[in-house]
C-alpha cells in the first residue's frame, strides 16, 4: 500500500466503500494522483463490511442448512442429524469479508492509490484534514455512504435491539424475532434467521412488502415468505420497543386505527431504511449545500454547488445501491479526466437475495399507469421452465413491460431462481434501447432459466410457446 507522506493530490476521495474505492481506482487508471480516505480501518464500506457481502454469505449458508434439512430428500439425498454450527457460519462470513478488504488494499497498491486511514474533515473547497495532517486536492469526491435510519424513541444496543450490523453478528438463533421494516434489508436478514429456526414477524408501516417494487411482485413475494413461515403485520406502526431482562416487547398498532398489540421477541431488528452519512464532514466549511434530509444535491455529472467538490452514492440519494455508487464513481473519474462520464439512472437493477430471488429494472406497472404510458405486459412462470423444473425451483415468474407503440422494453420484474442474474439481460437490452421482440428473437440455450426471459418477451406479443 502506498504511504500517505504526500499531501497534494489531483483527487481525494472521502470514503472507501464501493463508490469511493472504485472512483479512486478508475481515477488512478486515468493518470491522476489519487488518495482515498477511510475511517473504518477496512476498505469496502458498509456494503463489504456490514452489508451486501456478509448478508449474502449468511443467506447462502442458511440456504444450504435449510436445504439439507427440508429439500435434499426430494432429490433422493437422505441426510440425518443435520446440525447448525453458527460459530462456523459466522466465521466463514468474517473470512470472506477479510479476504475482500485485503483484496481492495491490493488493488490500491497495484494502481498507486494512496490509502489514508482516518476521518476526513473538509476545511475548504480544495482542502481537508485527517487528524493533524492537511491534504489538498484539485478535486474532492464525497463518497461517505449511509447509516441505518433510527426509529424515534427506540434505542439500538446491537444485542437485543439491533440494526443490520447487529443482525449479522448474533451469537445464537433467536427464538422469536421481530423485524421492523419489510424492505430489502428486513426481508433478507429475516429470511436468514427464519431458515436457521427463528420465528420471524415483520412489521411494516405501508400496506405492502418491498414498497418500491411492482405490486404483483410484492404480493407474490409475500405469499412465498408466508409459506416459509414468516408472518407479516402490514399497515402497522411500531409505537414502542421495551427491552427486558430477556428480549423485548414491541408495541404495534394499525396505521388506520384499531387495537394495539404487544409482540414478545428475543431480538428486534430495526430495518426502516438508511440515511446519508454527511454529519461532521465539514461540508459547510467547503461551501457545499446539504438538503434538510442530509443529502448532497448534485448535477447530472455529480458535481455539487462547489465546482471542485463532487458527491456519489448514497449521500446523493436515489437508489441506495452499491452498484449505482460504483457507476457514479467511474463516471466522475472519467469526467475529471475529460471523458464523457455518464450513468443511466433509469436502468439500474435492484435485487433482493432471498429464496427465491427478486429483481427489478426500469418502470413498474404502477409507474407506467401513473405516467399515462400505454404498454404491453408479457409474463412467463418458472413452473413452465424446464431448468427450473429439473432443479425443483419453480416459484415465481418473469414479467416484461414494453411500450405499446414501439415495443421498446420499459421494465422487467422477476421472482424466481437466479432472478438477480437474469435481470442483467434485460438491463443490457434496455441500455441498448432494445424491443421485446429483440429479446424474443435472440436464441437462448436450452435448458436454461434464461429461457423464461425469452418466453416473457415473446408473451408481450402473446406468442409464448410453453404456456
Long-range contacts (C-beta under 8 A, 24 or more apart in sequence): 1-105, 1-108, 1-109, 1-115, 2-108, 2-109, 2-112, 2-113, 2-114, 2-115, 3-114, 4-35, 4-114, 4-115, 4-116, 4-133, 6-114, 7-133, 7-134, 7-135, 7-136, 8-33, 8-135, 8-136, 8-137, 9-33, 9-34, 9-35, 9-114, 9-135, 9-136, 9-137, 9-138, 10-34, 10-137, 10-138, 10-139, 10-336, 11-35, 11-137, 11-138, 11-139, 11-140, 11-141, 11-333, 11-336, 12-36, 12-37, 12-120, 12-128, 12-135, 12-137, 12-139, 12-140, 12-141, 13-37, 13-140, 13-141, 13-143, 13-329, 14-120, 14-122, 14-128, 14-140, 14-141, 14-142, 14-143, 14-144, 14-281, 15-45, 15-142, 15-143, 15-144, 15-145, 15-313, 16-40, 16-43, 16-44, 16-45, 16-104, 16-115, 17-44, 17-45, 17-46, 17-47, 17-48, 17-143, 17-144, 17-145, 17-313, 17-322, 17-325, 18-44, 18-45, 18-47, 18-48, 18-313, 18-322, 18-323, 18-325, 18-326, 18-329, 19-45, 19-143, 19-145, 19-312, 19-313, 19-314, 19-322, 19-325, 19-326, 19-328, 19-329, 20-45, 20-141, 20-143, 20-144, 20-312, 20-313, 20-325, 20-329, 21-45, 21-104, 21-107, 21-108, 21-329, 22-325, 22-326, 22-329, 22-330, 23-141, 23-143, 23-312, 23-328, 23-329, 23-330, 23-332, 23-333, 24-108, 24-111, 24-113, 24-329, 24-333, 25-107, 25-108, 25-111, 25-113, 26-329, 26-330, 26-333, 26-334, 27-333, 27-336, 27-337, 28-111, 28-112, 28-113, 29-111, 29-333, 30-333, 30-334, 30-336, 30-337, 30-339, 31-337, 32-333, 32-336, 32-337, 34-112, 34-113, 34-114, 35-113, 35-114, 35-115, 35-116, 35-135, 35-137, 36-108, 36-113, 36-114, 36-115, 36-116, 37-116, 37-117, 37-118, 37-119, 37-120, 37-128, 37-130, 37-135, 38-115, 38-116, 38-117, 39-117, 39-118, 39-119, 39-120, 41-117, 42-101, 43-101, 43-104, 43-105, 43-108, 43-115, 44-97, 44-100, 44-101, 44-104, 45-145, 45-322, 46-145, 46-146, 46-147, 47-322, 48-97, 48-100, 48-101, 48-104, 49-97, 49-101, 50-164, 50-165, 50-168, 51-164, 51-322, 52-322, 53-96, 53-97, 53-100, 54-93, 54-94, 54-96, 54-97, 54-168, 55-164, 55-168, 55-185, 55-188, 55-189, 55-192, 55-353, 56-353, 57-92, 57-93, 57-96, 57-97, 58-89, 58-93, 58-168, 58-189, 58-192, 59-188, 59-191, 59-192, 59-353, 59-354, 59-355, 61-89, 61-92, 61-93, 62-89, 62-191, 62-192, 62-193, 62-195, 62-196, 63-195, 63-355, 65-89, 65-195, 65-196, 66-195, 66-196, 71-392, 74-392, 75-392, 84-173, 84-196, 84-197, 86-170, 86-171, 86-172, 86-173, 86-196, 87-171, 90-169, 90-171, 93-168, 119-280, 120-281, 121-280, 121-281, 121-282, 121-285, 122-281, 122-282, 122-283, 122-285, 122-286, 122-288, 122-309, 123-282, 123-285, 123-286, 124-285, 124-286, 125-286, 125-287, 125-306, 125-307, 125-308, 125-309, 126-308, 128-282, 137-308, 138-308, 139-308, 139-309, 139-310, 139-336, 140-286, 140-308, 140-309, 140-310, 141-309, 141-310, 141-311, 141-312, 141-329, 141-332, 142-278, 142-281, 142-283, 142-288, 142-296, 142-304, 142-309, 142-310, 142-311, 142-312, 142-315, 143-311, 143-312, 143-313, 143-315, 143-325, 143-329, 144-276, 144-277, 144-278, 144-281, 144-313, 144-315, 145-276, 145-277, 145-313, 145-314, 145-315, 145-325, 146-274, 146-275, 146-276, 146-277, 146-314, 146-315, 146-320, 147-274, 147-275, 147-277, 148-270, 148-271, 148-274, 148-275, 149-272, 149-273, 149-274, 149-275, 150-270, 151-180, 151-238, 151-241, 151-270, 151-272, 153-240, 153-241, 154-238, 154-240, 154-241, 154-270, 155-243, 156-270, 157-243, 160-243, 160-247, 160-248, 160-266, 160-267, 160-268, 161-241, 161-243, 161-248, 161-267, 161-268, 161-270, 162-267, 162-268, 162-269, 162-270, 163-269, 163-270, 163-271, 164-189, 164-269, 164-271, 166-269, 167-192, 167-193, 167-267, 167-269, 167-271, 170-267, 173-197, 173-198, 174-198, 174-265, 174-266, 174-267, 175-199, 175-266, 176-201, 176-247, 176-263, 176-264, 176-265, 176-266, 176-267, 177-201, 177-265, 177-266, 177-267, 177-268, 177-269, 178-202, 178-203, 178-248, 178-250, 178-263, 178-265, 178-267, 178-268, 178-269, 179-203, 179-268, 179-269, 179-271, 180-238, 180-250, 180-268, 180-269, 180-270, 180-271, 180-272, 181-269, 181-270, 181-271, 181-272, 181-273, 182-206, 182-208, 182-209, 182-210, 182-211, 182-232, 182-234, 183-210, 183-211, 183-271, 183-272, 183-273, 184-210, 184-350, 184-352, 185-271, 186-269, 186-271, 187-221, 187-225, 187-352, 187-354, 188-352, 188-353, 188-354, 189-269, 189-271, 190-230, 190-269, 191-225, 191-228, 191-230, 191-354, 191-355, 193-267, 194-228, 194-229, 194-230, 198-266, 198-267, 199-229, 199-231, 200-229, 200-230, 200-231, 201-230, 201-231, 201-232, 201-233, 201-263, 201-265, 202-230, 202-231, 202-232, 202-233, 203-232, 203-233, 203-236, 203-237, 203-238, 203-250, 203-252, 203-263, 204-232, 204-233, 204-234, 204-235, 204-236, 205-235, 205-236, 205-237, 205-255, 205-272, 206-234, 206-235, 207-234, 207-235, 208-234, 209-234, 210-352, 210-358, 212-350, 213-350, 213-358, 213-360, 213-364, 213-413, 214-360, 214-364, 214-365, 214-366, 214-399, 214-411, 214-413, 215-364, 215-365, 215-366, 216-365, 216-399, 216-413, 217-358, 217-360, 217-399, 217-413, 217-414, 217-415, 220-396, 220-397, 220-415, 221-352, 221-354, 221-358, 221-415, 224-356, 224-395, 224-396, 224-415, 225-354, 241-268, 274-314, 274-320, 276-314, 276-315, 276-316, 276-317, 277-314, 277-315, 278-315, 301-331, 301-332, 301-335, 301-341, 302-328, 302-331, 302-332, 302-335, 310-336, 318-345, 319-345, 319-348, 319-350, 321-348, 321-350, 323-348, 323-349, 324-348, 344-431, 346-430, 347-427, 347-430, 347-431, 348-427, 349-420, 349-423, 349-424, 349-427, 351-419, 351-420, 351-423, 353-420, 356-382, 356-393, 356-395, 356-396, 356-415, 356-416, 356-417, 356-419, 357-414, 357-415, 357-416, 357-417, 357-418, 357-419, 357-420, 358-414, 358-415, 358-419, 359-412, 359-413, 359-414, 359-419, 359-420, 359-422, 359-423, 360-411, 360-412, 360-413, 360-414, 360-423, 361-411, 361-412, 361-423, 361-426, 361-427, 361-430, 362-401, 362-409, 362-410, 362-411, 362-412, 362-426, 362-430, 363-401, 363-410, 363-411, 364-411, 364-413, 365-401, 367-411, 368-401, 368-410, 368-411, 373-403, 373-410, 374-403, 374-404, 374-405, 375-401, 375-402, 375-403, 375-404, 375-410, 376-401, 376-402, 376-403, 376-404, 376-407, 376-436, 376-460, 376-461, 377-401, 377-402, 377-460, 378-402, 378-436, 378-456, 378-457, 378-458, 378-459, 378-460, 378-461, 378-462, 378-464, 379-456, 379-459, 380-452, 380-453, 380-455, 380-456, 380-458, 380-459, 380-464, 380-466, 380-467, 381-452, 381-467, 382-416, 382-417, 382-449, 382-452, 384-455, 384-466, 384-467, 385-447, 385-449, 385-451, 385-452, 385-455, 385-466, 386-446, 386-447, 386-451, 387-447, 387-448, 387-449, 387-451, 388-416, 388-417, 388-449, 388-452, 390-447, 391-417, 393-417, 397-452, 397-456, 398-422, 398-452, 398-453, 398-455, 398-456, 399-456, 400-426, 400-436, 400-439, 400-453, 400-456, 400-457, 400-459, 400-460, 402-435, 402-436, 402-460, 406-435, 407-435, 407-436, 407-437, 407-460, 407-461, 408-433, 408-434, 408-435, 409-434, 409-435, 409-436, 409-439, 409-457, 412-453, 412-456, 416-449, 416-452, 417-449, 418-449, 422-449, 422-450, 422-452, 422-453, 425-450, 425-453, 426-453, 436-460, 436-461, 437-461
